[in-house]
Amino acid sequence: MKKEETVTIRISAELKKKLKELAEKDKRKLSDFIHIVLENYTKIPF
């Protein structure tokens, strides 16, 4: 499915740091990692 929309959010520095660490562990960019987390949370197949 084509990614067409943008979502802008503000998060704490601590949350961003933790997400970046998790993304790096998974060998992904931060944005890709967040996309996967949101897909899994909502259970919507893409």
Backbone bond lengths (Angstrom), bond angles and torsions (degrees), N, CA, C in turn:
res aa  C-N    CA-C-N  psi(-1)  N-CA   C-N-CA  omega(-1)  CA-C   N-CA-C  phi
1 M - - - 1.454 - - 1.535 108.68 -
2 K 1.307 116.50 135.53 1.454 122.14 -178.17 1.530 110.60 -73.54
3 K 1.315 115.14 137.11 1.470 120.62 176.45 1.524 107.86 -86.23
4 E 1.324 116.57 116.18 1.463 121.03 -174.88 1.520 114.24 -120.01
5 E 1.305 117.72 -17.96 1.458 121.72 -173.33 1.524 111.13 -110.90
6 T 1.316 115.56 155.13 1.454 122.34 177.46 1.525 109.20 -119.26
7 V 1.334 115.44 139.96 1.460 121.56 175.76 1.525 106.85 -125.27
8 T 1.307 116.14 126.28 1.457 120.93 178.67 1.524 108.50 -111.45
9 I 1.343 116.19 127.28 1.464 120.48 179.67 1.522 109.23 -132.75
10 R 1.318 115.10 158.82 1.462 121.02 174.21 1.516 106.92 -110.98
11 I 1.329 116.13 131.57 1.457 121.53 179.39 1.524 108.99 -133.35
12 S 1.313 115.54 164.30 1.465 119.79 179.60 1.527 109.88 -71.84
13 A 1.306 115.42 158.49 1.465 120.92 177.76 1.520 110.35 -62.00
14 E 1.331 116.55 -36.37 1.467 120.33 -179.65 1.521 111.30 -65.08
15 L 1.347 117.10 -42.81 1.455 120.76 179.80 1.527 110.32 -65.79
16 K 1.314 117.22 -42.29 1.465 120.52 178.83 1.523 110.61 -61.92
17 K 1.317 116.98 -42.33 1.460 121.02 179.18 1.526 110.68 -61.25
18 K 1.320 116.84 -44.93 1.468 120.77 -179.52 1.527 110.81 -65.21
19 L 1.332 117.59 -43.12 1.462 120.96 178.77 1.525 111.20 -62.90
20 K 1.345 116.27 -40.59 1.469 120.24 178.40 1.525 110.87 -63.40
21 E 1.331 116.89 -40.71 1.466 121.17 178.23 1.524 110.50 -62.02
22 L 1.334 116.25 -44.75 1.462 120.83 179.99 1.533 111.04 -65.64
23 A 1.336 116.24 -40.01 1.466 120.49 178.80 1.529 110.48 -63.77
24 E 1.318 116.64 -43.08 1.463 120.52 179.68 1.525 111.08 -63.84
25 K 1.332 116.28 -39.61 1.471 120.79 177.12 1.526 110.46 -60.06
26 D 1.323 115.89 -35.32 1.458 122.99 -178.08 1.532 111.71 -89.89
27 K 1.343 115.76 3.38 1.472 123.04 -179.62 1.530 111.91 55.96
28 R 1.326 115.44 47.91 1.464 121.98 -179.79 1.521 109.91 -131.38
29 K 1.344 114.81 159.91 1.460 119.92 170.60 1.527 106.89 -73.09
30 L 1.307 115.86 155.51 1.463 120.68 -179.08 1.524 111.47 -57.15
31 S 1.324 117.60 -46.23 1.464 120.46 -178.35 1.530 111.66 -62.68
32 D 1.334 117.24 -40.52 1.464 120.21 178.15 1.525 111.09 -65.42
33 F 1.318 116.03 -40.41 1.463 120.37 179.28 1.531 110.68 -62.54
34 I 1.330 116.69 -45.86 1.470 120.43 179.35 1.522 110.26 -62.61
35 H 1.318 117.35 -39.04 1.466 121.55 177.79 1.534 110.45 -58.98
36 I 1.321 116.83 -45.94 1.462 121.25 179.53 1.523 111.15 -64.48
37 V 1.321 116.92 -42.99 1.468 120.55 178.78 1.526 110.44 -60.10
38 L 1.323 117.19 -43.72 1.464 120.69 179.17 1.523 111.71 -66.37
39 E 1.320 117.42 -39.58 1.467 120.25 176.26 1.522 110.64 -60.28
40 N 1.331 115.90 -47.12 1.466 119.58 -179.76 1.521 112.24 -64.72
41 Y 1.307 116.92 -37.55 1.461 120.63 -179.54 1.527 111.42 -67.06
42 T 1.308 116.28 -40.34 1.460 119.48 -177.13 1.520 112.74 -88.93
43 K 1.325 116.95 -11.77 1.461 122.65 179.42 1.528 113.25 60.49
44 I 1.321 116.64 29.02 1.470 121.83 177.43 1.519 107.74 -97.17
45 P 1.326 117.94 118.21 1.478 119.02 179.90 1.533 111.33 -73.80
46 F 1.333 116.06 134.31 1.460 121.37 179.01 1.496 110.22 -120.49
